[in-house]
Amino acid sequence: MKLKGIILTMLSAIAFGFGFTLGPMTYGSGGSNPATLTFLRNILSLPFLLGLIYLNKIDLRVSKQQLKSLIILAVLGNTTTTLLLNTSFAYIDVGVATSIQFTYPIFVTLGCVLLFHEKLTRQKFLSLFICMSGIALFFTEAYKSSSFDSDSILGLFLALATGIFYSFYMIYMDKTGLKSEAPLKVTFYIAIVSSVSTFLYGLFTNQLLIFSLTAKSWMISFIFAVLCNIIALTLIQVGIKHIGPSTAAVISTFEPITSVIFGVILLNEKVTLIKIIACILIIAGVLVLSYNKKIKHIDPVPENEL
């Protein structure tokens, strides 16, 4: 059963990595943009999520307090995180963006240390130092690159902000008790709220381009939604049941590696030695944190709720 959990978790990481690579293919001539992609990812997944909830006979009733918490979690955690990540794809390579976004366990640790006065151990500090070194390399390469411009720096900051907002998602879910609810139930409500909030954002900013999408972009958006919100989500949930969240967090570091590989294959993204070293440092930092068995705060589980 443990082998099954490892395989399913790895397949989930591959599905996430491949899905994120597909997103930018809808931009430009495809007629889409980050806001539209974020909206479609949530709205297109709702029928499938509802079907899974029906098959698993999950009770969808929530209290007023839970509903309030779900709205905050969806808007500040899910919608903001996904929108920032999709926007970063327009400025920097997918592999770079997902690698930087994967620093969220470090920000979870920092949040717990600063807000809840948890002890900053040597292992946590080492993990933080390694990850930040990797991020610094990405910024250094962007600055020294012959194609350096403000857009590349903006993309790096957007990716970094993604990790920060997703850490809020993790901490808020833990502290409000929503993590004890059925994952599909939480994901379903988050998808509804995120669909509405993204729709309103796109409407007021004139960035909702549903009617300008090409047939190819519609197909890619559909595959993107199913891969990330249905297939990858289901696989990681089953995987965690067999191997636990800490082990799943370690295996899920395969996600940014997958994004780099598919970015090269599908988007012709360039891989430099500095990028490789930076990715290795970030993944190593997350692994150091994940192997810390004495951590008593939130387990840095993979992106299974986004």
N, C-alpha and C positions, 0 to 999 in steps of 0.2 A: 504493500500500500504506500510505503514511503517513496518508492521509485515512481509510482503513479503520480504522487503529489509533486515530485521534482519535475517530471516530464510536463505535467499540466501547467505548472508555474512558468516553466521555460517557454512553453507554447504561448502562454498569455503575454509574456514579455516580447516575444517575436510579433504577436498580433498588434500590440501597442506600438512597437517600433515601426512596423510596416504601415500601420494606419496613419501615424503622424507624417510619414514620408509622402503619403498620398495627398494630404491636405493642401500643400502649396501648389499641387498640380492643377487645382481649380482656380487659382488666382490669374490675374492678367487677362489673357485672351479667353480664359474659361468663364469669365464674367462674374466670378465670385470674389470674396474678400474675407478677412478674419471674422467680422461680425456675422456675415451670412453663413460661413462654415460652422461657427459656434452654434448658431440658431438651428441649423439643419441637423447637426450632430445630436442635439437633444430632442427635437421634435420628431425626427424620423425613428428614433429608438423607442418612443413611447408605446406604440402598438406591440412591439416585441416584449418589452418589459411587462406590460399588462398581461400578455399571454403567459409569460413565465410565472407571474404572480398568481394567476388563475390556476395553472397546473400544479403549483406548490401549495395552493390553498392558504395563501398568506392574508391575514386580516389587515386591511388598509386603514382602519380607524386610528386616529391620533388625537391627543388632547390639545387644547388651545396653546399650552406652553410648548408642546412638541412642535406644533405647526409654526409658532413664532421662531423657534430655534431652527427649524428646517428652512424657513425663508432666509434667515440670516446666513445660514450655512451655504445655501444655494447661491445667493447673490454675491456675498463677499468671498466665499470659498470656491465654489465650482465655476460660476459664470466669469468672475474676474480672472481666475487662474487660467481657464481655458482660452478666454479672449486674449489675454496677454501672451500666452504661448503661441496661439495661432498668428498673432500679430508679429511676434519675433521671427516667425518663419519667413516673413516678407523681407527681412533685413539681413538675416544670417543663416548659415547652413542648419538644416534640421538636426543633424548629428550634434552640432555645437549647442543648439538651443536645448535639446533634451538632456544633454550631459549636464549643463548648468542647472536646469530645472530639477535634476535629480539630487541636488544638494539639499532638498527640503528636510531630510532627517536631521541635518545639522542645524537648521533654523528651528526645528521642533525642539531640539536640545537647548538652543539659546533661549527660546521662548520660555521653556520650563525653568531654566536657570534664572532668568531675569524677572519673570512674572510670578513664579511659584517657589522661588528661592531654593531650587534643587542644587545640589553640590556639583560644581564643575570639576570632575575628576581629571586626572592626567590623560586617561584614554580618550575622554571626550574632547579635551583640549588638543590632543594630537590629531584626532579626527578632523576637528575644525581647521587646524593649521594646514593639514594635507589638502583638504577640499579648497580652501581659500587660495592655496598656492596654484592649484589647477585653474581656478577662475582667473587669477592674476595673469597666468600664461596666455589665456584667451584674449584678455584685454591688451597684453603686451604685443601679441602678434597682430591684432587689429590696428594698433597704433603704428607699428613698424611696416605694415603692409603697404605696398605701392598703390593699392586700391582703397586705402584708408579714407573714410569719410564719416560724417556725423551719423549716417544711417547705421553703419556697422556697430558703432558704440551704443546707439539707441537700442539696437537689437539685443546686444549683450545685457544691457540694463533691464530690458523687458523680460528676458529669460531669467535673470536673477530675481526680478520681482515675482515671477511665476513661482519660484521656489519658496519665496517668503509668504505669499498668499496661500499656497498649498499647505504650508506648515500651520497657518492659522486654521485651515480646514481640519487638519488632523487634531490639533489641540482642542478646538471648539467641539468637535464631535466627541472627544473623550470626556471633556469636562461637563458637557450637557447630558451625557448618558445616552446619546443617540447610537453609540456603537453597540449597545445591547439590543437594538432593534434589528429586525431582519434586513440584511444588506439590500436585497431587491426592493423592499418597501422604501427604505431611505433613498435609494437611487431613483426610484420612480417619482417620488415627490420632488427630489432635487431637479430631475429632468423637466418636470412640469414648470417649476418656478424659474428655472434657467431659460426655458423656452420663452416664457412671458417676458422676463427681464431683458433677454437679448433682443427680442422682437421690439420692445419699447426703445431700447438703446439704438438699435438700427434704424428705427422709424424716425426718431428725433434727430439723429445725426446724418440722416440720408445715406446710411451705409447698408441698408437691407436691400440686396440686389437679387432677390429670388427670381424675378421675371427676366433677368438678363443672363441667367445661367445657360450654358450650352448643354446639349444632351449628355455629352461626356462628363461635364462637371456634376450634373445631377447623379449620374451613375457612380462617380467617384465619391460624392458626398454621402450617398446611400451606403456604399461599401465602408467608408470611413466611420459612419455611425454604428453600423452593425459590428464591425471589427472591435472598436473601442468600447462601446457601451453594452454590447451583448456578449460577443464571443470571448474577448479578453476578460471581461468582468466575471463571466460564469466560470471560466477556467481558473482564475486566480482564487475565487471563492472556494472551489472544490480543492484546489491545491493547498490552501491555508488549512483546511480541515484535516488534511493528511500529514502536513509537515510543520504547521504552526507559522505564525506571522514573522518571527525572527529569521527562520530559515528561508521563508518566501522572500523576505526583504533582500537577502544575500543573492538569491538566484535572480531576482528581478533586475539586478544591475546589468543583466544581459540586454535590457531594453535600449539604453543609449548606444550600446555596441551595434545592435540591430539597426538603429536609426542611421548610424554612420555608414554601415554597409549598404543599406537600401538607398541612402542619400547619394552615394557614389554611383550605384547601378541605375537608379531611376531619374535622378536629378543632376547627374554629372558634377556633383560636388567634389571639390579637391580636398585631398587629405595630406596634410603636412606633418612633419615630425613633431612640431610643437603641439599641434592639435591632438596627436596620438598621446603624447606625454601628458597633456592637460586632462584628457579623458581618463587616462590610467590613474592619475592623481585623485580625481574626483571620485571615481569608482572605489579606489583604495580607501579613501577617507570614509565613504559610506560603509565599506566592509569592516573597517576598524570599529566603527560605531555599532554596527549590527552584531558583531561578535562580543560586544560588551555584555556579558550575562548579568552584570550587577545593575544594569539600567532599570530603574523602577518607574520611569515615566512611560509615555506612549511608545508602543512598538512602532518603528518606522516601516509600516507595511507599504506595499507597492501602490501604484496609482489605480486602485481598484474601485474608487468611487467617483472619479472625475467624469 
